[in-house]
Amino acid sequence: MGVPKKRITSSTRAQRRKHLRLKPINLIACPKCGQQTKPHQVCRFCGFYKGKEVVNVLARLDKKERKAREKNIKETEKETQAPKQPEA
């Protein structure tokens, strides 16, 4: 069995391990609903990807949950779409 010739100092050990830390997840706002999602992934909240509905999220919910989610989606769409002001 091999035996180390020299003691590994704490700074050397730390320099070797410095890339092993956890990195924060990169999140972006969904353009449809505004929820935080991973980039290049289907939104879990509205089911849209690149402006198209890929997954029907509301079909999997109960009636009560579906109504609440639909109301939430409508509110967020109103917030994201700024009212158009007439040009003078």
QUIDAKA-V453100 format. One record per pair of residues at least 6 apart in sequence whose C-alpha atoms are under 8 Angstrom apart, sorted by the first residue. I is the first residue (numbers start at 1). J is the second residue. D is the distance in Angstrom with one decimal. If there is no record, write none. Layout:
i = [I,I]
j = [J,J]
d = [D,D]
//
This chain:
i = [25,26,26,27,27,27,27,28,28,28,28,29,29,29,30,30,30,32,32,32,32,33,33,33,33,33,33,34,34,35,37,37,40,41,42,42,42,42,43,44,45,46,46,46,46,46,47,47,47,47,47,48,48,58,58,59]
j = [38,38,39,36,37,38,39,36,37,38,39,35,36,37,36,37,43,46,48,51,77,45,46,73,76,77,80,76,80,45,43,44,49,49,48,49,54,55,49,57,57,53,55,56,57,73,53,54,55,56,57,54,55,66,69,66]
d = [7.9,6.5,7.5,5.8,5.4,4.9,6.5,5.4,5.5,6.2,6.2,5.4,4.6,6.2,6.2,6.3,6.8,7.5,7.2,7.4,7.1,7.7,6.6,6.3,5.8,6.3,7.9,7.0,7.6,7.3,6.1,7.6,7.8,6.9,5.8,5.0,7.3,7.9,6.6,7.5,7.0,8.0,8.0,7.8,6.2,7.7,5.7,5.8,4.6,6.0,5.7,5.6,6.9,5.7,7.7,8.0]
//
